[in-house]
């Protein structure tokens, strides 16, 4: 149960090709956006699509695999934890970001 404290599992599609960065420390960092969709019927009986966008962060070997094999539109399953952080823009404005730091990645669908 310890691993359930901050655990996120999502299945969705990539919104863009992953961006891979090699940090000066030698670590690999890959980021991409992922959309999850849900549908329901509203009070009038009309079908409504609800899409949520998620910022995904991968490190190390998982980052290398994501950067090499993932492409925009591909369906993936990820497991990781929520990370909230803030930063200041050049103009001094404070921004808040929620990301999912993944530790597992599963590529779904057909092989290319």
Biopython code that builds the backbone (N, CA, C, O; Angstrom):
import numpy as np
from Bio.PDB.StructureBuilder import StructureBuilder

atoms = [
    (1, "UNK", "N", (0.813, -1.205, 0.000)),
    (1, "UNK", "CA", (0.000, 0.000, 0.000)),
    (1, "UNK", "C", (0.853, 1.265, 0.000)),
    (1, "UNK", "O", (0.367, 2.343, -0.340)),
    (2, "UNK", "N", (2.114, 1.138, 0.378)),
    (2, "UNK", "CA", (2.988, 2.305, 0.434)),
    (2, "UNK", "C", (3.094, 2.989, -0.935)),
    (2, "UNK", "O", (3.145, 4.216, -1.016)),
    (3, "UNK", "N", (3.126, 2.182, -2.020)),
    (3, "UNK", "CA", (3.264, 2.742, -3.360)),
    (3, "UNK", "C", (2.016, 3.455, -3.850)),
    (3, "UNK", "O", (2.065, 4.129, -4.879)),
    (4, "UNK", "N", (0.892, 3.328, -3.141)),
    (4, "UNK", "CA", (-0.352, 3.966, -3.564)),
    (4, "UNK", "C", (-0.462, 5.415, -3.107)),
    (4, "UNK", "O", (-1.384, 6.113, -3.530)),
    (5, "UNK", "N", (0.432, 5.884, -2.271)),
    (5, "UNK", "CA", (0.333, 7.234, -1.717)),
    (5, "UNK", "C", (0.325, 8.321, -2.791)),
    (5, "UNK", "O", (-0.441, 9.279, -2.686)),
    (6, "UNK", "N", (1.137, 8.195, -3.790)),
    (6, "UNK", "CA", (1.176, 9.166, -4.883)),
    (6, "UNK", "C", (1.420, 8.392, -6.163)),
    (6, "UNK", "O", (2.535, 8.365, -6.683)),
    (7, "UNK", "N", (0.373, 7.765, -6.666)),
    (7, "UNK", "CA", (0.492, 6.917, -7.846)),
    (7, "UNK", "C", (-0.550, 7.323, -8.882)),
    (7, "UNK", "O", (-1.726, 7.505, -8.568)),
    (8, "UNK", "N", (-0.091, 7.460, -10.124)),
    (8, "UNK", "CA", (-0.970, 7.844, -11.232)),
    (8, "UNK", "C", (-0.788, 6.842, -12.359)),
    (8, "UNK", "O", (0.340, 6.501, -12.713)),
    (9, "UNK", "N", (-1.894, 6.368, -12.926)),
    (9, "UNK", "CA", (-1.860, 5.496, -14.084)),
    (9, "UNK", "C", (-2.772, 6.095, -15.143)),
    (9, "UNK", "O", (-3.938, 6.388, -14.878)),
    (10, "UNK", "N", (-2.228, 6.275, -16.353)),
    (10, "UNK", "CA", (-3.002, 6.879, -17.435)),
    (10, "UNK", "C", (-2.800, 6.115, -18.729)),
    (10, "UNK", "O", (-1.733, 5.555, -18.979)),
    (11, "UNK", "N", (-3.839, 6.100, -19.546)),
    (11, "UNK", "CA", (-3.742, 5.618, -20.920)),
    (11, "UNK", "C", (-4.240, 6.755, -21.794)),
    (11, "UNK", "O", (-5.334, 7.280, -21.586)),
    (12, "UNK", "N", (-3.430, 7.130, -22.769)),
    (12, "UNK", "CA", (-3.811, 8.223, -23.645)),
    (12, "UNK", "C", (-2.924, 8.298, -24.868)),
    (12, "UNK", "O", (-2.140, 7.391, -25.149)),
    (13, "UNK", "N", (-3.064, 9.411, -25.600)),
    (13, "UNK", "CA", (-2.296, 9.608, -26.840)),
    (13, "UNK", "C", (-1.381, 10.813, -26.715)),
    (13, "UNK", "O", (-1.726, 11.816, -26.090)),
    (14, "UNK", "N", (-0.197, 10.693, -27.330)),
    (14, "UNK", "CA", (0.774, 11.784, -27.321)),
    (14, "UNK", "C", (0.259, 12.962, -28.140)),
    (14, "UNK", "O", (-0.253, 12.786, -29.246)),
    (15, "UNK", "N", (0.400, 14.157, -27.589)),
    (15, "UNK", "CA", (-0.020, 15.368, -28.280)),
    (15, "UNK", "C", (1.044, 15.924, -29.201)),
    (15, "UNK", "O", (0.748, 16.713, -30.098)),
    (16, "UNK", "N", (2.295, 15.509, -28.979)),
    (16, "UNK", "CA", (3.406, 15.941, -29.833)),
    (16, "UNK", "C", (4.532, 14.940, -29.671)),
    (16, "UNK", "O", (4.524, 14.130, -28.744)),
    (17, "UNK", "N", (5.509, 14.993, -30.580)),
    (17, "UNK", "CA", (6.678, 14.130, -30.450)),
    (17, "UNK", "C", (7.425, 14.486, -29.174)),
    (17, "UNK", "O", (7.461, 15.657, -28.795)),
    (18, "UNK", "N", (8.022, 13.505, -28.501)),
    (18, "UNK", "CA", (8.770, 13.778, -27.279)),
    (18, "UNK", "C", (9.976, 14.686, -27.541)),
    (18, "UNK", "O", (10.569, 14.661, -28.620)),
    (19, "UNK", "N", (10.325, 15.487, -26.530)),
    (19, "UNK", "CA", (11.520, 16.324, -26.582)),
    (19, "UNK", "C", (12.555, 15.725, -25.640)),
    (19, "UNK", "O", (12.305, 15.570, -24.445)),
    (20, "UNK", "N", (13.725, 15.389, -26.190)),
    (20, "UNK", "CA", (14.783, 14.746, -25.417)),
    (20, "UNK", "C", (15.884, 15.769, -25.139)),
    (20, "UNK", "O", (16.307, 16.507, -26.029)),
    (21, "UNK", "N", (16.344, 15.796, -23.870)),
    (21, "UNK", "CA", (17.431, 16.698, -23.474)),
    (21, "UNK", "C", (18.493, 15.897, -22.736)),
    (21, "UNK", "O", (18.176, 15.069, -21.882)),
    (22, "UNK", "N", (19.743, 16.146, -23.066)),
    (22, "UNK", "CA", (20.870, 15.582, -22.324)),
    (22, "UNK", "C", (21.340, 16.657, -21.358)),
    (22, "UNK", "O", (21.801, 17.715, -21.786)),
    (23, "UNK", "N", (21.230, 16.401, -20.079)),
    (23, "UNK", "CA", (21.639, 17.376, -19.077)),
    (23, "UNK", "C", (23.142, 17.325, -18.856)),
    (23, "UNK", "O", (23.786, 16.321, -19.160)),
    (24, "UNK", "N", (23.700, 18.409, -18.326)),
    (24, "UNK", "CA", (25.138, 18.469, -18.087)),
    (24, "UNK", "C", (25.597, 17.390, -17.108)),
    (24, "UNK", "O", (26.768, 17.010, -17.107)),
    (25, "UNK", "N", (24.680, 16.897, -16.276)),
    (25, "UNK", "CA", (25.003, 15.828, -15.327)),
    (25, "UNK", "C", (25.129, 14.472, -16.021)),
    (25, "UNK", "O", (25.553, 13.492, -15.409)),
    (26, "UNK", "N", (24.753, 14.421, -17.317)),
    (26, "UNK", "CA", (24.792, 13.170, -18.059)),
    (26, "UNK", "C", (23.463, 12.445, -18.094)),
    (26, "UNK", "O", (23.319, 11.460, -18.818)),
    (27, "UNK", "N", (22.489, 12.908, -17.329)),
    (27, "UNK", "CA", (21.166, 12.278, -17.298)),
    (27, "UNK", "C", (20.367, 12.662, -18.542)),
    (27, "UNK", "O", (20.556, 13.737, -19.111)),
    (28, "UNK", "N", (19.476, 11.768, -18.949)),
    (28, "UNK", "CA", (18.576, 12.021, -20.064)),
    (28, "UNK", "C", (17.201, 12.377, -19.509)),
    (28, "UNK", "O", (16.688, 11.706, -18.613)),
    (29, "UNK", "N", (16.605, 13.453, -20.057)),
    (29, "UNK", "CA", (15.276, 13.925, -19.676)),
    (29, "UNK", "C", (14.428, 14.004, -20.938)),
    (29, "UNK", "O", (14.836, 14.615, -21.925)),
    (30, "UNK", "N", (13.254, 13.391, -20.909)),
    (30, "UNK", "CA", (12.320, 13.457, -22.034)),
    (30, "UNK", "C", (10.980, 13.972, -21.529)),
    (30, "UNK", "O", (10.484, 13.532, -20.493)),
    (31, "UNK", "N", (10.400, 14.912, -22.273)),
    (31, "UNK", "CA", (9.090, 15.462, -21.930)),
    (31, "UNK", "C", (8.145, 15.302, -23.115)),
    (31, "UNK", "O", (8.560, 15.361, -24.272)),
    (32, "UNK", "N", (6.868, 15.098, -22.803)),
    (32, "UNK", "CA", (5.840, 15.087, -23.843)),
    (32, "UNK", "C", (4.487, 15.354, -23.202)),
    (32, "UNK", "O", (4.319, 15.205, -21.992)),
    (33, "UNK", "N", (3.528, 15.749, -24.025)),
    (33, "UNK", "CA", (2.166, 15.948, -23.533)),
    (33, "UNK", "C", (1.338, 14.734, -23.940)),
    (33, "UNK", "O", (1.593, 14.085, -24.955)),
    (34, "UNK", "N", (0.343, 14.456, -23.113)),
    (34, "UNK", "CA", (-0.491, 13.284, -23.337)),
    (34, "UNK", "C", (-1.947, 13.658, -23.062)),
    (34, "UNK", "O", (-2.249, 14.319, -22.069)),
    (35, "UNK", "N", (-2.839, 13.234, -23.945)),
    (35, "UNK", "CA", (-4.267, 13.521, -23.795)),
    (35, "UNK", "C", (-5.003, 12.265, -23.357)),
    (35, "UNK", "O", (-4.802, 11.184, -23.911)),
    (36, "UNK", "N", (-5.863, 12.426, -22.349)),
    (36, "UNK", "CA", (-6.780, 11.353, -21.964)),
    (36, "UNK", "C", (-8.192, 11.858, -22.224)),
    (36, "UNK", "O", (-8.505, 13.017, -21.951)),
    (37, "UNK", "N", (-9.032, 10.993, -22.746)),
    (37, "UNK", "CA", (-10.398, 11.402, -23.096)),
    (37, "UNK", "C", (-11.426, 10.536, -22.397)),
    (37, "UNK", "O", (-11.221, 9.345, -22.162)),
    (38, "UNK", "N", (-12.533, 11.172, -22.074)),
    (38, "UNK", "CA", (-13.656, 10.500, -21.440)),
    (38, "UNK", "C", (-14.916, 11.050, -22.091)),
    (38, "UNK", "O", (-14.941, 12.209, -22.504)),
    (39, "UNK", "N", (-15.946, 10.246, -22.186)),
    (39, "UNK", "CA", (-17.210, 10.743, -22.746)),
    (39, "UNK", "C", (-18.355, 10.393, -21.807)),
    (39, "UNK", "O", (-18.328, 9.387, -21.097)),
    (40, "UNK", "N", (-19.355, 11.254, -21.829)),
    (40, "UNK", "CA", (-20.540, 11.048, -20.997)),
    (40, "UNK", "C", (-21.715, 11.736, -21.669)),
    (40, "UNK", "O", (-21.534, 12.505, -22.614)),
    (41, "UNK", "N", (-22.926, 11.460, -21.179)),
    (41, "UNK", "CA", (-24.121, 12.123, -21.701)),
    (41, "UNK", "C", (-24.543, 13.200, -20.719)),
    (41, "UNK", "O", (-24.626, 12.955, -19.515)),
    (42, "UNK", "N", (-24.810, 14.394, -21.235)),
    (42, "UNK", "CA", (-25.244, 15.494, -20.366)),
    (42, "UNK", "C", (-26.748, 15.376, -20.075)),
    (42, "UNK", "O", (-27.391, 14.408, -20.480)),
    (43, "UNK", "N", (-27.290, 16.357, -19.380)),
    (43, "UNK", "CA", (-28.699, 16.331, -18.971)),
    (43, "UNK", "C", (-29.657, 16.268, -20.164)),
    (43, "UNK", "O", (-30.772, 15.763, -20.038)),
    (44, "UNK", "N", (-29.223, 16.783, -21.326)),
    (44, "UNK", "CA", (-30.059, 16.764, -22.530)),
    (44, "UNK", "C", (-29.885, 15.469, -23.323)),
    (44, "UNK", "O", (-30.505, 15.303, -24.373)),
    (45, "UNK", "N", (-29.048, 14.549, -22.833)),
    (45, "UNK", "CA", (-28.837, 13.272, -23.515)),
    (45, "UNK", "C", (-27.806, 13.332, -24.618)),
    (45, "UNK", "O", (-27.645, 12.368, -25.366)),
    (46, "UNK", "N", (-27.099, 14.457, -24.735)),
    (46, "UNK", "CA", (-26.080, 14.602, -25.775)),
    (46, "UNK", "C", (-24.748, 14.047, -25.284)),
    (46, "UNK", "O", (-24.389, 14.192, -24.116)),
    (47, "UNK", "N", (-24.023, 13.410, -26.202)),
    (47, "UNK", "CA", (-22.710, 12.872, -25.865)),
    (47, "UNK", "C", (-21.698, 14.016, -25.784)),
    (47, "UNK", "O", (-21.608, 14.839, -26.696)),
    (48, "UNK", "N", (-20.944, 14.060, -24.692)),
    (48, "UNK", "CA", (-19.949, 15.112, -24.482)),
    (48, "UNK", "C", (-18.586, 14.456, -24.313)),
    (48, "UNK", "O", (-18.427, 13.548, -23.496)),
    (49, "UNK", "N", (-17.592, 14.918, -25.091)),
    (49, "UNK", "CA", (-16.207, 14.443, -24.970)),
    (49, "UNK", "C", (-15.457, 15.388, -24.047)),
    (49, "UNK", "O", (-15.510, 16.606, -24.214)),
    (50, "UNK", "N", (-14.761, 14.821, -23.075)),
    (50, "UNK", "CA", (-13.952, 15.616, -22.157)),
    (50, "UNK", "C", (-12.502, 15.155, -22.282)),
    (50, "UNK", "O", (-12.191, 14.007, -21.965)),
    (51, "UNK", "N", (-11.610, 16.038, -22.742)),
    (51, "UNK", "CA", (-10.199, 15.709, -22.915)),
    (51, "UNK", "C", (-9.372, 16.479, -21.904)),
    (51, "UNK", "O", (-9.525, 17.691, -21.753)),
    (52, "UNK", "N", (-8.496, 15.769, -21.216)),
    (52, "UNK", "CA", (-7.561, 16.369, -20.264)),
    (52, "UNK", "C", (-6.148, 16.211, -20.817)),
    (52, "UNK", "O", (-5.806, 15.168, -21.375)),
    (53, "UNK", "N", (-5.331, 17.250, -20.660)),
    (53, "UNK", "CA", (-3.933, 17.207, -21.116)),
    (53, "UNK", "C", (-3.010, 17.093, -19.921)),
    (53, "UNK", "O", (-3.222, 17.745, -18.899)),
    (54, "UNK", "N", (-1.984, 16.261, -20.050)),
    (54, "UNK", "CA", (-1.043, 15.992, -18.969)),
    (54, "UNK", "C", (0.388, 16.211, -19.464)),
    (54, "UNK", "O", (0.731, 15.823, -20.581)),
    (55, "UNK", "N", (1.213, 16.831, -18.631)),
    (55, "UNK", "CA", (2.636, 16.995, -18.922)),
    (55, "UNK", "C", (3.371, 15.798, -18.336)),
    (55, "UNK", "O", (3.267, 15.522, -17.141)),
    (56, "UNK", "N", (4.118, 15.084, -19.187)),
    (56, "UNK", "CA", (4.794, 13.861, -18.778)),
    (56, "UNK", "C", (6.305, 14.085, -18.786)),
    (56, "UNK", "O", (6.853, 14.682, -19.713)),
    (57, "UNK", "N", (6.971, 13.592, -17.730)),
    (57, "UNK", "CA", (8.419, 13.692, -17.590)),
    (57, "UNK", "C", (8.977, 12.284, -17.412)),
    (57, "UNK", "O", (8.477, 11.515, -16.591)),
    (58, "UNK", "N", (10.017, 11.944, -18.182)),
    (58, "UNK", "CA", (10.688, 10.647, -18.036)),
    (58, "UNK", "C", (12.185, 10.888, -17.874)),
    (58, "UNK", "O", (12.736, 11.822, -18.456)),
    (59, "UNK", "N", (12.836, 10.045, -17.084)),
    (59, "UNK", "CA", (14.263, 10.152, -16.805)),
    (59, "UNK", "C", (14.975, 8.861, -17.178)),
    (59, "UNK", "O", (14.363, 7.794, -17.223)),
    (60, "UNK", "N", (16.269, 8.966, -17.446)),
    (60, "UNK", "CA", (17.130, 7.794, -17.623)),
    (60, "UNK", "C", (16.747, 6.928, -18.799)),
    (60, "UNK", "O", (16.449, 7.427, -19.884)),
    (61, "UNK", "N", (16.756, 5.607, -18.575)),
    (61, "UNK", "CA", (16.484, 4.646, -19.643)),
    (61, "UNK", "C", (15.067, 4.808, -20.186)),
    (61, "UNK", "O", (14.848, 4.684, -21.391)),
    (62, "UNK", "N", (14.101, 5.085, -19.306)),
    (62, "UNK", "CA", (12.721, 5.307, -19.755)),
    (62, "UNK", "C", (12.668, 6.508, -20.689)),
    (62, "UNK", "O", (11.943, 6.484, -21.684)),
    (63, "UNK", "N", (13.429, 7.560, -20.381)),
    (63, "UNK", "CA", (13.490, 8.756, -21.226)),
    (63, "UNK", "C", (14.086, 8.434, -22.585)),
    (63, "UNK", "O", (13.601, 8.914, -23.610)),
    (64, "UNK", "N", (15.142, 7.617, -22.596)),
    (64, "UNK", "CA", (15.782, 7.237, -23.863)),
    (64, "UNK", "C", (14.821, 6.444, -24.746)),
    (64, "UNK", "O", (14.733, 6.687, -25.950)),
    (65, "UNK", "N", (14.104, 5.495, -24.147)),
    (65, "UNK", "CA", (13.143, 4.678, -24.898)),
    (65, "UNK", "C", (12.011, 5.545, -25.441)),
    (65, "UNK", "O", (11.627, 5.407, -26.602)),
    (66, "UNK", "N", (11.471, 6.442, -24.604)),
    (66, "UNK", "CA", (10.381, 7.325, -25.044)),
    (66, "UNK", "C", (10.839, 8.201, -26.198)),
    (66, "UNK", "O", (10.112, 8.366, -27.178)),
    (67, "UNK", "N", (12.030, 8.762, -26.092)),
    (67, "UNK", "CA", (12.547, 9.639, -27.144)),
    (67, "UNK", "C", (12.779, 8.923, -28.454)),
    (67, "UNK", "O", (12.603, 9.501, -29.527)),
    (68, "UNK", "N", (13.174, 7.663, -28.370)),
    (68, "UNK", "CA", (13.492, 6.912, -29.582)),
    (68, "UNK", "C", (12.265, 6.329, -30.269)),
    (68, "UNK", "O", (12.200, 6.306, -31.498)),
    (69, "UNK", "N", (11.293, 5.858, -29.494)),
    (69, "UNK", "CA", (10.195, 5.085, -30.077)),
    (69, "UNK", "C", (8.840, 5.773, -30.127)),
    (69, "UNK", "O", (7.989, 5.369, -30.919)),
    (70, "UNK", "N", (8.605, 6.804, -29.305)),
    (70, "UNK", "CA", (7.276, 7.418, -29.280)),
    (70, "UNK", "C", (7.130, 8.516, -30.323)),
    (70, "UNK", "O", (8.083, 9.232, -30.630)),
    (71, "UNK", "N", (5.927, 8.637, -30.861)),
    (71, "UNK", "CA", (5.598, 9.667, -31.859)),
    (71, "UNK", "C", (4.223, 10.261, -31.544)),
    (71, "UNK", "O", (3.403, 9.642, -30.865)),
    (72, "UNK", "N", (3.995, 11.450, -32.043)),
    (72, "UNK", "CA", (2.711, 12.127, -31.871)),
    (72, "UNK", "C", (1.565, 11.218, -32.310)),
    (72, "UNK", "O", (1.636, 10.576, -33.358)),
    (73, "UNK", "N", (0.500, 11.170, -31.492)),
    (73, "UNK", "CA", (-0.683, 10.383, -31.818)),
    (73, "UNK", "C", (-0.651, 8.957, -31.305)),
    (73, "UNK", "O", (-1.690, 8.298, -31.268)),
    (74, "UNK", "N", (0.517, 8.460, -30.906)),
    (74, "UNK", "CA", (0.652, 7.089, -30.437)),
    (74, "UNK", "C", (-0.015, 6.910, -29.078)),
    (74, "UNK", "O", (0.046, 7.793, -28.223)),
    (75, "UNK", "N", (-0.654, 5.751, -28.889)),
    (75, "UNK", "CA", (-1.295, 5.456, -27.606)),
    (75, "UNK", "C", (-0.298, 4.785, -26.668)),
    (75, "UNK", "O", (0.399, 3.846, -27.053)),
    (76, "UNK", "N", (-0.239, 5.278, -25.433)),
    (76, "UNK", "CA", (0.671, 4.733, -24.431)),
    (76, "UNK", "C", (-0.043, 4.643, -23.084)),
    (76, "UNK", "O", (-1.027, 5.338, -22.830)),
    (77, "UNK", "N", (0.482, 3.769, -22.235)),
    (77, "UNK", "CA", (0.061, 3.694, -20.836)),
    (77, "UNK", "C", (1.272, 4.086, -20.006)),
    (77, "UNK", "O", (2.384, 3.625, -20.268)),
    (78, "UNK", "N", (1.061, 4.941, -18.996)),
    (78, "UNK", "CA", (2.152, 5.365, -18.130)),
    (78, "UNK", "C", (1.754, 5.175, -16.670)),
    (78, "UNK", "O", (0.574, 5.204, -16.319)),
    (79, "UNK", "N", (2.770, 4.978, -15.829)),
    (79, "UNK", "CA", (2.564, 4.900, -14.384)),
    (79, "UNK", "C", (3.655, 5.741, -13.750)),
    (79, "UNK", "O", (4.827, 5.633, -14.110)),
    (80, "UNK", "N", (3.258, 6.583, -12.798)),
    (80, "UNK", "CA", (4.228, 7.448, -12.151)),
    (80, "UNK", "C", (3.612, 8.169, -10.970)),
    (80, "UNK", "O", (2.667, 7.686, -10.346)),
    (81, "UNK", "N", (4.171, 9.343, -10.673)),
    (81, "UNK", "CA", (3.653, 10.119, -9.545)),
    (81, "UNK", "C", (3.465, 11.577, -9.949)),
    (81, "UNK", "O", (4.142, 12.087, -10.843)),
    (82, "UNK", "N", (2.527, 12.233, -9.267)),
    (82, "UNK", "CA", (2.266, 13.646, -9.494)),
    (82, "UNK", "C", (3.347, 14.496, -8.845)),
    (82, "UNK", "O", (3.766, 14.235, -7.717)),
    (83, "UNK", "N", (3.792, 15.512, -9.570)),
    (83, "UNK", "CA", (4.778, 16.453, -9.043)),
    (83, "UNK", "C", (4.253, 17.861, -9.314)),
    (83, "UNK", "O", (3.933, 18.199, -10.453)),
    (84, "UNK", "N", (4.165, 18.676, -8.273)),
    (84, "UNK", "CA", (3.753, 20.069, -8.399)),
    (84, "UNK", "C", (4.988, 20.934, -8.165)),
    (84, "UNK", "O", (5.729, 20.724, -7.204)),
    (85, "UNK", "N", (5.204, 21.901, -9.043)),
    (85, "UNK", "CA", (6.340, 22.807, -8.857)),
    (85, "UNK", "C", (5.959, 24.191, -9.355)),
    (85, "UNK", "O", (4.966, 24.364, -10.061)),
    (86, "UNK", "N", (6.759, 25.165, -8.977)),
    (86, "UNK", "CA", (6.534, 26.534, -9.433)),
    (86, "UNK", "C", (7.863, 27.125, -9.896)),
    (86, "UNK", "O", (8.938, 26.675, -9.498)),
    (87, "UNK", "N", (7.761, 28.135, -10.738)),
    (87, "UNK", "CA", (8.946, 28.840, -11.214)),
    (87, "UNK", "C", (8.561, 30.273, -11.532)),
    (87, "UNK", "O", (7.379, 30.603, -11.633)),
    (88, "UNK", "N", (9.559, 31.112, -11.686)),
    (88, "UNK", "CA", (9.335, 32.512, -12.026)),
    (88, "UNK", "C", (9.761, 32.772, -13.460)),
    (88, "UNK", "O", (10.826, 32.329, -13.891)),
    (89, "UNK", "N", (8.919, 33.499, -14.203)),
    (89, "UNK", "CA", (9.263, 33.859, -15.571)),
    (89, "UNK", "C", (10.277, 34.997, -15.541)),
    (89, "UNK", "O", (10.558, 35.562, -14.484)),
    (90, "UNK", "N", (10.819, 35.326, -16.702)),
    (90, "UNK", "CA", (11.780, 36.439, -16.801)),
    (90, "UNK", "C", (11.169, 37.764, -16.359)),
    (90, "UNK", "O", (11.878, 38.658, -15.897)),
    (91, "UNK", "N", (9.844, 37.887, -16.505)),
    (91, "UNK", "CA", (9.166, 39.128, -16.106)),
    (91, "UNK", "C", (8.774, 39.114, -14.623)),
    (91, "UNK", "O", (8.133, 40.053, -14.151)),
    (92, "UNK", "N", (9.150, 38.064, -13.884)),
    (92, "UNK", "CA", (8.867, 37.995, -12.452)),
    (92, "UNK", "C", (7.531, 37.386, -12.089)),
    (92, "UNK", "O", (7.159, 37.369, -10.916)),
    (93, "UNK", "N", (6.799, 36.883, -13.074)),
    (93, "UNK", "CA", (5.496, 36.270, -12.829)),
    (93, "UNK", "C", (5.688, 34.828, -12.335)),
    (93, "UNK", "O", (6.480, 34.079, -12.907)),
    (94, "UNK", "N", (4.975, 34.444, -11.284)),
    (94, "UNK", "CA", (5.084, 33.100, -10.735)),
    (94, "UNK", "C", (4.122, 32.178, -11.466)),
    (94, "UNK", "O", (2.939, 32.487, -11.606)),
    (95, "UNK", "N", (4.640, 31.033, -11.935)),
    (95, "UNK", "CA", (3.838, 30.039, -12.644)),
    (95, "UNK", "C", (3.866, 28.729, -11.884)),
    (95, "UNK", "O", (4.859, 28.388, -11.241)),
    (96, "UNK", "N", (2.763, 28.000, -11.965)),
    (96, "UNK", "CA", (2.642, 26.717, -11.294)),
    (96, "UNK", "C", (2.424, 25.622, -12.338)),
    (96, "UNK", "O", (1.672, 25.811, -13.295)),
    (97, "UNK", "N", (3.077, 24.489, -12.152)),
    (97, "UNK", "CA", (3.020, 23.393, -13.113)),
    (97, "UNK", "C", (2.752, 22.089, -12.372)),
    (97, "UNK", "O", (3.312, 21.844, -11.304)),
    (98, "UNK", "N", (1.887, 21.254, -12.951)),
    (98, "UNK", "CA", (1.684, 19.899, -12.453)),
    (98, "UNK", "C", (2.149, 18.946, -13.541)),
    (98, "UNK", "O", (1.725, 19.046, -14.692)),
    (99, "UNK", "N", (3.025, 18.022, -13.166)),
    (99, "UNK", "CA", (3.589, 17.071, -14.117)),
    (99, "UNK", "C", (3.441, 15.659, -13.559)),
    (99, "UNK", "O", (3.210, 15.462, -12.367)),
    (100, "UNK", "N", (3.579, 14.694, -14.447)),
    (100, "UNK", "CA", (3.597, 13.296, -14.032)),
    (100, "UNK", "C", (4.986, 12.766, -14.335)),
    (100, "UNK", "O", (5.394, 12.681, -15.494)),
    (101, "UNK", "N", (5.702, 12.412, -13.287)),
    (101, "UNK", "CA", (7.047, 11.871, -13.396)),
    (101, "UNK", "C", (6.896, 10.354, -13.498)),
    (101, "UNK", "O", (6.598, 9.685, -12.509)),
    (102, "UNK", "N", (7.107, 9.811, -14.714)),
    (102, "UNK", "CA", (6.795, 8.388, -14.925)),
    (102, "UNK", "C", (7.986, 7.494, -14.599)),
    (102, "UNK", "O", (9.145, 7.891, -14.723)),
    (103, "UNK", "N", (7.655, 6.265, -14.174)),
    (103, "UNK", "CA", (8.698, 5.262, -13.985)),
    (103, "UNK", "C", (8.408, 4.007, -14.796)),
    (103, "UNK", "O", (9.254, 3.118, -14.887)),
    (104, "UNK", "N", (7.206, 3.929, -15.392)),
    (104, "UNK", "CA", (6.881, 2.820, -16.281)),
    (104, "UNK", "C", (6.150, 3.343, -17.500)),
    (104, "UNK", "O", (5.339, 4.265, -17.412)),
    (105, "UNK", "N", (6.452, 2.736, -18.646)),
    (105, "UNK", "CA", (5.886, 3.144, -19.928)),
    (105, "UNK", "C", (5.538, 1.895, -20.713)),
    (105, "UNK", "O", (6.348, 0.975, -20.822)),
    (106, "UNK", "N", (4.324, 1.864, -21.264)),
    (106, "UNK", "CA", (3.893, 0.745, -22.092)),
    (106, "UNK", "C", (3.377, 1.313, -23.404)),
    (106, "UNK", "O", (2.427, 2.095, -23.425)),
    (107, "UNK", "N", (4.016, 0.909, -24.504)),
    (107, "UNK", "CA", (3.573, 1.340, -25.834)),
    (107, "UNK", "C", (2.440, 0.429, -26.269)),
    (107, "UNK", "O", (2.552, -0.795, -26.196)),
    (108, "UNK", "N", (1.343, 1.032, -26.724)),
    (108, "UNK", "CA", (0.166, 0.259, -27.088)),
    (108, "UNK", "C", (-0.063, 0.359, -28.597)),
    (108, "UNK", "O", (0.585, 1.151, -29.280)),
    (109, "UNK", "N", (-0.971, -0.436, -29.096)),
    (109, "UNK", "CA", (-1.309, -0.378, -30.515)),
    (109, "UNK", "C", (-0.357, -1.219, -31.356)),
    (109, "UNK", "O", (0.384, -2.057, -30.841)),
    (110, "UNK", "N", (-0.397, -0.971, -32.671)),
    (110, "UNK", "CA", (0.393, -1.737, -33.624)),
    (110, "UNK", "C", (1.853, -1.327, -33.609)),
    (110, "UNK", "O", (2.193, -0.185, -33.297)),
    (111, "UNK", "N", (2.711, -2.279, -33.951)),
    (111, "UNK", "CA", (4.138, -1.968, -34.126)),
    (111, "UNK", "C", (4.301, -1.243, -35.451)),
    (111, "UNK", "O", (3.620, -1.553, -36.429)),
    (112, "UNK", "N", (5.215, -0.269, -35.473)),
    (112, "UNK", "CA", (5.481, 0.458, -36.737)),
    (112, "UNK", "C", (6.578, -0.233, -37.518)),
    (112, "UNK", "O", (6.944, 0.222, -38.602)),
]
sb = StructureBuilder()
sb.init_structure("model")
sb.init_model(0)
sb.init_chain("A")
sb.init_seg("    ")
for serial, (resi, resn, name, xyz) in enumerate(atoms, 1):
    if name == "N":
        sb.init_residue(resn, " ", resi, " ")
    sb.init_atom(name, np.array(xyz, "f"), 0.0, 1.0, " ", f" {name:<3s}", serial, name[0])
structure = sb.get_structure()
